[in-house]
Amino acid sequence: MPLTEPNAKTLAAAGLIRAGLADDADAGVLIIQQNGGKHPGDVGELEELVIALTSLSVRVLLSACGWDVDRAVKVVEQWTDRYAKHPATRRTP
C-alpha cells in the first residue's frame, strides 16, 4: 500500500490530527480506541507511536501554516472532505 494513497483509516487519521490541533485529548483517545487501540491506562507501544506521530504531524502542519491554528484546521477539513469522497476510505460491511 502506498503511503500517500487514502485508505480506510485516512479519515480517522485526519480526525486524530484535528483533535490534536484542538488539544482535545478525549477525542483523540476515542478515535484511537475506535480504530483498534487500547483503553487509556492500558496503552501499548503502538498507541504511544500513534500519539507521537499525531503530535509531530500537528507540529509540522502548524509550522507549514505559520502557526495559525484556524488555517491548519481548515487544511484538515479540506483533507477530510476530499478523503470522505474517495472510495478507498469507505468501510465495507
PAMI-276459 format. One record per atom (N, C-alpha, C, O): residue number from 1; residue in one letter; atom name; x, y, z. Coordinates in steps of 0.001 Angstrom, whole numbers, padded with zeros to 6 digits, m for minus. Example, Ala and Ser with C-alpha at 12.3 -4.5 7.8 and 13.67 -1.06 7.14 Angstrom:
! residues 2
    nr   rest   atom         X         Y         Z
     1      A      N    013190   m005690    007800
     1      A     CA    012300   m004500    007800
     1      A      C    013200   m003300    007800
     1      A      O    014236   m003319    008465
     2      S      N    012850   m002250    007080
     2      S     CA    013670   m001060    007140
     2      S      C    012900    000030    007870
     2      S      O    013409    001138    008039
//
This chain:
! residues 93
    nr   rest   atom         X         Y         Z
     1      M      N    000843   m001175    000000
     1      M     CA    000000    000000    000000
     1      M      C    000892    001244    000000
     1      M      O    001728    001403    000890
     2      P      N    000722    002125   m000987
     2      P     CA    001495    003365   m001000
     2      P      C    001126    004258    000189
     2      P      O   m000044    004359    000558
     3      L      N    002116    004892    000773
     3      L     CA    001866    005731    001945
     3      L      C    001069    006988    001616
     3      L      O    000470    007585    002511
     4      T      N    001050    007396    000367
     4      T     CA    000363    008631    000011
     4      T      C   m001068    008427   m000469
     4      T      O   m001773    009397   m000750
     5      E      N   m001494    007193   m000565
     5      E     CA   m002847    006913   m001037
     5      E      C   m003823    006792    000127
     5      E      O   m003496    006173    001140
     6      P      N   m005020    007373   m000001
     6      P     CA   m006025    007220    001053
     6      P      C   m006415    005755    001228
     6      P      O   m006430    004986    000267
     7      N      N   m006726    005385    002452
     7      N     CA   m007253    004054    002719
     7      N      C   m008334    004183    003779
     7      N      O   m008731    005293    004134
     8      A      N   m008805    003066    004278
     8      A     CA   m009938    003084    005208
     8      A      C   m009641    003836    006503
     8      A      O   m010573    004276    007176
     9      K      N   m008384    003994    006865
     9      K     CA   m008037    004673    008119
     9      K      C   m007676    006152    007924
     9      K      O   m007376    006849    008893
    10      T      N   m007705    006626    006688
    10      T     CA   m007285    008002    006413
    10      T      C   m008182    009024    007102
    10      T      O   m007694    010011    007653
    11      L      N   m009487    008789    007072
    11      L     CA   m010398    009721    007744
    11      L      C   m010148    009745    009251
    11      L      O   m010174    010807    009873
    12      A      N   m009909    008589    009823
    12      A     CA   m009614    008522    011253
    12      A      C   m008325    009276    011563
    12      A      O   m008243    009981    012570
    13      A      N   m007325    009132    010706
    13      A     CA   m006056    009834    010918
    13      A      C   m006252    011339    010836
    13      A      O   m005692    012081    011643
    14      A      N   m007040    011800    009871
    14      A     CA   m007315    013233    009764
    14      A      C   m008061    013726    011006
    14      A      O   m007792    014820    011503
    15      G      N   m008995    012918    011501
    15      G     CA   m009709    013280    012726
    15      G      C   m008785    013346    013927
    15      G      O   m008950    014195    014803
    16      L      N   m007817    012449    013964
    16      L     CA   m006853    012444    015057
    16      L      C   m005978    013697    015017
    16      L      O   m005689    014290    016056
    17      I      N   m005559    014095    013818
    17      I     CA   m004776    015334    013686
    17      I      C   m005625    016532    014085
    17      I      O   m005138    017445    014752
    18      R      N   m006889    016534    013680
    18      R     CA   m007776    017649    014058
    18      R      C   m007952    017703    015570
    18      R      O   m007958    018788    016152
    19      A      N   m008095    016552    016211
    19      A     CA   m008197    016515    017672
    19      A      C   m006926    017074    018307
    19      A      O   m006983    017780    019314
    20      G      N   m005778    016751    017709
    20      G     CA   m004521    017300    018215
    20      G      C   m004456    018808    018073
    20      G      O   m003980    019499    018974
    21      L      N   m004932    019324    016944
    21      L     CA   m004962    020773    016744
    21      L      C   m005863    021462    017760
    21      L      O   m005571    022563    018225
    22      A      N   m006965    020794    018095
    22      A     CA   m007923    021353    019053
    22      A      C   m007521    021074    020492
    22      A      O   m008198    021507    021424
    23      D      N   m006410    020344    020680
    23      D     CA   m005943    019945    022009
    23      D      C   m007048    019188    022744
    23      D      O   m007274    019389    023937
    24      D      N   m007732    018312    022001
    24      D     CA   m008850    017533    022534
    24      D      C   m008405    016086    022741
    24      D      O   m008629    015228    021888
    25      A      N   m007780    015834    023873
    25      A     CA   m007246    014507    024173
    25      A      C   m008342    013445    024203
    25      A      O   m008125    012316    023763
    26      D      N   m009524    013804    024722
    26      D     CA   m010616    012827    024801
    26      D      C   m011023    012337    023410
    26      D      O   m011228    011141    023202
    27      A      N   m011139    013269    022463
    27      A     CA   m011493    012883    021092
    27      A      C   m010392    012028    020488
    27      A      O   m010675    011056    019788
    28      G      N   m009137    012381    020752
    28      G     CA   m008020    011602    020236
    28      G      C   m008024    010181    020764
    28      G      O   m007825    009233    020004
    29      V      N   m008248    010026    022057
    29      V     CA   m008300    008693    022668
    29      V      C   m009462    007895    022081
    29      V      O   m009311    006707    021793
    30      L      N   m010605    008525    021903
    30      L     CA   m011762    007844    021336
    30      L      C   m011472    007362    019912
    30      L      O   m011821    006236    019558
    31      I      N   m010842    008200    019101
    31      I     CA   m010514    007810    017729
    31      I      C   m009553    006623    017729
    31      I      O   m009710    005692    016938
    32      I      N   m008564    006658    018613
    32      I     CA   m007619    005547    018700
    32      I      C   m008345    004268    019120
    32      I      O   m008110    003204    018547
    33      Q      N   m009228    004369    020121
    33      Q     CA   m009978    003192    020579
    33      Q      C   m010881    002645    019481
    33      Q      O   m010974    001430    019309
    34      Q      N   m011543    003520    018741
    34      Q     CA   m012458    003086    017688
    34      Q      C   m011736    002409    016527
    34      Q      O   m012352    001747    015692
    35      N      N   m010426    002587    016493
    35      N     CA   m009645    002027    015397
    35      N      C   m008660    000958    015868
    35      N      O   m007603    000756    015271
    36      G      N   m009033    000284    016944
    36      G     CA   m008272   m000864    017401
    36      G      C   m007309   m000607    018537
    36      G      O   m006609   m001522    018971
    37      G      N   m007257    000620    019028
    37      G     CA   m006347    000934    020120
    37      G      C   m006879    000473    021462
    37      G      O   m008061    000164    021611
    38      K      N   m005990    000434    022424
    38      K     CA   m006352    000008    023770
    38      K      C   m006985    001162    024535
    38      K      O   m006955    002314    024101
    39      H      N   m007556    000825    025682
    39      H     CA   m008182    001818    026537
    39      H      C   m007126    002601    027307
    39      H      O   m006034    002087    027550
    40      P      N   m007440    003856    027702
    40      P     CA   m006481    004629    028490
    40      P      C   m006061    003839    029733
    40      P      O   m006866    003123    030327
    41      G      N   m004819    003978    030105
    41      G     CA   m004309    003227    031233
    41      G      C   m003751    001876    030816
    41      G      O   m003027    001230    031573
    42      D      N   m004098    001452    029596
    42      D     CA   m003617    000178    029070
    42      D      C   m002952    000433    027717
    42      D      O   m003082   m000362    026786
    43      V      N   m002243    001547    027627
    43      V     CA   m001647    001965    026366
    43      V      C   m000373    001171    026102
    43      V      O    000492    001043    026969
    44      G      N   m000280    000647    024900
    44      G     CA    000896   m000116    024496
    44      G      C    001818    000715    023623
    44      G      O    001601    001911    023429
    45      E      N    002839    000074    023107
    45      E     CA    003829    000774    022292
    45      E      C    003234    001316    020998
    45      E      O    003619    002390    020537
    46      L      N    002296    000577    020413
    46      L     CA    001693    001043    019168
    46      L      C    000879    002320    019396
    46      L      O    000941    003253    018596
    47      E      N    000124    002354    020484
    47      E     CA   m000650    003559    020798
    47      E      C    000278    004741    021075
    47      E      O   m000004    005871    020675
    48      E      N    001386    004468    021763
    48      E     CA    002357    005534    022020
    48      E      C    002934    006074    020713
    48      E      O    003144    007278    020572
    49      L      N    003189    005173    019754
    49      L     CA    003688    005602    018452
    49      L      C    002647    006440    017717
    49      L      O    002988    007457    017112
    50      V      N    001379    006024    017764
    50      V     CA    000306    006786    017110
    50      V      C    000206    008184    017714
    50      V      O    000056    009165    016987
    51      I      N    000289    008277    019027
    51      I     CA    000225    009581    019701
    51      I      C    001423    010448    019309
    51      I      O    001268    011641    019047
    52      A      N    002612    009850    019268
    52      A     CA    003810    010605    018883
    52      A      C    003726    011082    017434
    52      A      O    004091    012219    017133
    53      L      N    003244    010218    016534
    53      L     CA    003082    010607    015133
    53      L      C    002051    011721    014982
    53      L      O    002227    012638    014180
    54      T      N    000987    011632    015752
    54      T     CA   m000033    012678    015707
    54      T      C    000539    014003    016191
    54      T      O    000330    015043    015566
    55      S      N    001256    013963    017300
    55      S     CA    001861    015175    017846
    55      S      C    002823    015807    016845
    55      S      O    002802    017019    016634
    56      L      N    003654    014990    016241
    56      L     CA    004590    015501    015246
    56      L      C    003846    016048    014033
    56      L      O    004215    017098    013508
    57      S      N    002807    015356    013582
    57      S     CA    002003    015821    012440
    57      S      C    001371    017176    012723
    57      S      O    001335    018052    011859
    58      V      N    000879    017335    013930
    58      V     CA    000264    018613    014316
    58      V      C    001310    019732    014265
    58      V      O    001041    020814    013744
    59      R      N    002495    019468    014802
    59      R     CA    003545    020497    014790
    59      R      C    003994    020835    013370
    59      R      O    004224    022001    013051
    60      V      N    004119    019822    012521
    60      V     CA    004515    020059    011129
    60      V      C    003455    020877    010413
    60      V      O    003777    021831    009706
    61      L      N    002197    020509    010590
    61      L     CA    001108    021239    009942
    61      L      C    001029    022670    010438
    61      L      O    000868    023594    009641
    62      L      N    001140    022864    011745
    62      L     CA    001121    024231    012290
    62      L      C    002285    025051    011741
    62      L      O    002107    026215    011384
    63      S      N    003454    024462    011674
    63      S     CA    004613    025162    011134
    63      S      C    004379    025566    009681
    63      S      O    004699    026685    009282
    64      A      N    003822    024653    008899
    64      A     CA    003542    024940    007487
    64      A      C    002479    026016    007319
    64      A      O    002435    026709    006302
    65      C      N    001624    026147    008325
    65      C     CA    000534    027138    008260
    65      C      C    000873    028402    009054
    65      C      O   m000021    029170    009409
    66      G      N    002147    028618    009331
    66      G     CA    002554    029828    010048
    66      G      C    002060    029858    011480
    66      G      O    001845    030936    012035
    67      W      N    001877    028703    012086
    67      W     CA    001407    028559    013480
    67      W      C    000006    029141    013669
    67      W      O   m000376    029520    014776
    68      D      N   m000755    029208    012571
    68      D     CA   m002144    029698    012600
    68      D      C   m003066    028479    012735
    68      D      O   m003267    027734    011776
    69      V      N   m003620    028288    013932
    69      V     CA   m004440    027095    014206
    69      V      C   m005664    027053    013302
    69      V      O   m005993    025992    012771
    70      D      N   m006343    028175    013114
    70      D     CA   m007535    028195    012266
    70      D      C   m007207    027764    010835
    70      D      O   m007957    027010    010215
    71      R      N   m006097    028245    010330
    71      R     CA   m005675    027868    008979
    71      R      C   m005362    026375    008907
    71      R      O   m005723    025706    007939
    72      A      N   m004694    025860    009925
    72      A     CA   m004361    024432    009963
    72      A      C   m005625    023576    010034
    72      A      O   m005707    022537    009379
    73      V      N   m006603    024002    010819
    73      V     CA   m007870    023268    010918
    73      V      C   m008570    023255    009557
    73      V      O   m009137    022236    009162
    74      K      N   m008533    024377    008843
    74      K     CA   m009144    024423    007510
    74      K      C   m008470    023443    006556
    74      K      O   m009136    022821    005728
    75      V      N   m007150    023306    006671
    75      V     CA   m006434    022337    005831
    75      V      C   m006924    020925    006132
    75      V      O   m007202    020154    005213
    76      V      N   m007030    020584    007411
    76      V     CA   m007503    019244    007785
    76      V      C   m008938    019033    007316
    76      V      O   m009288    017937    006877
    77      E      N   m009764    020053    007401
    77      E     CA   m011146    019940    006917
    77      E      C   m011180    019708    005411
    77      E      O   m012020    018952    004924
    78      Q      N   m010279    020348    004667
    78      Q     CA   m010194    020098    003223
    78      Q      C   m009787    018655    002959
    78      Q      O   m010338    018004    002071
    79      W      N   m008820    018153    003730
    79      W     CA   m008415    016752    003582
    79      W      C   m009599    015841    003844
    79      W      O   m009867    014915    003079
    80      T      N   m010303    016112    004931
    80      T     CA   m011428    015272    005326
    80      T      C   m012496    015241    004242
    80      T      O   m013020    014177    003911
    81      D      N   m012818    016404    003692
    81      D     CA   m013808    016460    002619
    81      D      C   m013365    015629    001417
    81      D      O   m014159    014887    000839
    82      R      N   m012101    015759    001049
    82      R     CA   m011584    015018   m000106
    82      R      C   m011547    013522    000180
    82      R      O   m011955    012718   m000658
    83      Y      N   m011059    013146    001362
    83      Y     CA   m010953    011726    001693
    83      Y      C   m012326    011074    001843
    83      Y      O   m012489    009899    001513
    84      A      N   m013300    011810    002330
    84      A     CA   m014640    011253    002516
    84      A      C   m015251    010845    001178
    84      A      O   m016106    009960    001128
    85      K      N   m014820    011481    000106
    85      K     CA   m015355    011177   m001225
    85      K      C   m014577    010075   m001933
    85      K      O   m015011    009583   m002974
    86      H      N   m013434    009684   m001382
    86      H     CA   m012586    008682   m002024
    86      H      C   m013118    007285   m001706
    86      H      O   m013373    006979   m000542
    87      P      N   m013291    006436   m002714
    87      P     CA   m013858    005092   m002480
    87      P      C   m013046    004241   m001492
    87      P      O   m013613    003407   m000786
    88      A      N   m011752    004442   m001439
    88      A     CA   m010911    003617   m000563
    88      A      C   m011132    003914    000918
    88      A      O   m010742    003115    001770
    89      T      N   m011749    005046    001236
    89      T     CA   m011970    005401    002637
    89      T      C   m013299    004897    003164
    89      T      O   m013585    005022    004355
    90      R      N   m014107    004333    002293
    90      R     CA   m015423    003844    002725
    90      R      C   m015280    002444    003315
    90      R      O   m014655    001564    002724
    91      R      N   m015861    002263    004471
    91      R     CA   m015830    000942    005098
    91      R      C   m016821    000030    004399
    91      R      O   m017907    000453    004004
    92      T      N   m016434   m001218    004254
    92      T     CA   m017330   m002200    003661
    92      T      C   m017929   m003044    004773
    92      T      O   m017243   m003391    005735
    93      P      N   m019230   m003379    004640
    93      P     CA   m019873   m004163    005702
    93      P      C   m019357   m005568    005803
    93      P      O   m019813   m006333    006653
//
